[in-house]
């Protein structure tokens, strides 16, 4: 069991569910292609990756914890390839702008940081 209270089997189950959803939509590649049970628990920036809590057509949402402060956050990991393929760059930009504009609203999760990696 890892620091998030999940096991490798439960992480694999989450990956399988996310991949199955993608296949039902007729996608050829899955948004979780970059993730494996070995990578869950790995680091992305300053964050230790936990379990998958959601998936969509271009990515996954993961529970993560800041390495030093232990602050728990949600990481939204999106596939740049899917964003380009589906022509969603403007949508992503708008989502980021709205999150910045709505910062401080009581029912909106704050955008803490943007990370980009190849």
URUR-V544478 format. One line per field, one symbol per residue. psi: psi as a letter, one per 40 degrees, with the letter a starting at -180 (. if undefined). burial: # if it has 24 or more other C-alpha atoms within 12 Angstrom, else .. A space follows every 10 residues. Layout:
psi=???
burial=???
This chain:
psi=haeefiiddd dddddddddd ddddeeidii efdeiidddh eahhbehhhb iheiiadeai hihihhddee hhihhhhihd dddddefedd dddddddddd dehehdehhi hdihihi.
burial=.......... #..###.##. ##.......# ###.###..# ##.#..#### ########## ######.... ..#######. .#........ .#........ .......... ........
